[in-house]
Amino acid sequence: MQYGSPRIDEIRYNAADECFEALVTLNTIEGAMRIASVYFAPLTAEFEEVSNGLLQNALRNRTAPEALRSRAPATPPRRHLPHCMPFAA
């Protein structure tokens, strides 16, 4: 299950493999999951096509055992302390 919008980090073109590569961050209930993603296309491909391809690849690979990924645990909500503490008399 996914929460929030995904983020695609810097997109690079790998000329040797003729593909685009990026880290895609998916926000899940367990925390942020970063997945290495690849999209095979020529250098002249449109940005929207490439970004959609990278996102779809990351979504497919989020549970694949051979996929390269990392997870950061979800942080509990911060508790706000009052700005001034009452003084004991």
N, C-alpha and C positions, 0 to 999 in steps of 0.2 A: 504494500500500500504506500502511496506517495503523498506527501504533504508539502505545500508550498511549490514554488516554481523551480524547475531545474536550472542549473547554471553551467554554462560551457566555458571553460577556461580558454586561454590562448590557443587558437587553432593554428597548427603547423602543417605544411605540405611536405610529405616524404617523397622526394622525386625518385628514389631508388625503387620504392614499392608502388609508386603512383597512387598515393592515398593521402587523405587528410587525417590528422591525429589530434586528439584533445583529451583532457580530463573533464568528465562530466560529473557534477555533484547533484545527487538526488537527495532530497530531504524526506526522511521517513520517520515514523514514530519512534524507531530505535535510535535515531540520530542521522547525521549526514553520512552518505555513502558516496565515495569518489571512485569512479570507474574509468579505466583507460578505454577509450573508444577510437574506432577507426572507420573511415568511410572511403571506399575505393571510387575515385572519380578523377577526371582530368583536371589540371590546374585551372582550366577555364570555366569550371562549374560555378553556378550561381551560389551566393552566400546562403540563401534560404534553403536551397537543396542540400548543401553541405551540412548546415547546422541541424536540419531535420534528420539527415542520415546519421549524424553522430549521436543525436539524442535517441533515435530508434535502436541503434546498435547498443548503446548503454542500457536501455530498458531491457533488451533481449538478454544482455550479459549480466544483469544484476544478480541472477541466481545460478549462473553457469559455474560449475566447479573449476574450470580452467581459466576463468576471467581474472584479470588483474584488478583488484579493488581494495579499498581500505574503508574502515568505518570509524567515525568519531562518535562516542556515546552522546546521547541527548543530555543536555544540561538542565537541571531542575530550575524552575522559575526562581528568580531572585526575590528575597524578602527585603522589603524596604523598611529601614529603621526611621523613626521620627527624627526630624531635623534638630529638635532640642529635647533633651531629657529633663524631666522634672527633678528639681533639687530636693533633697531631704531636709526637713526643717529641724 
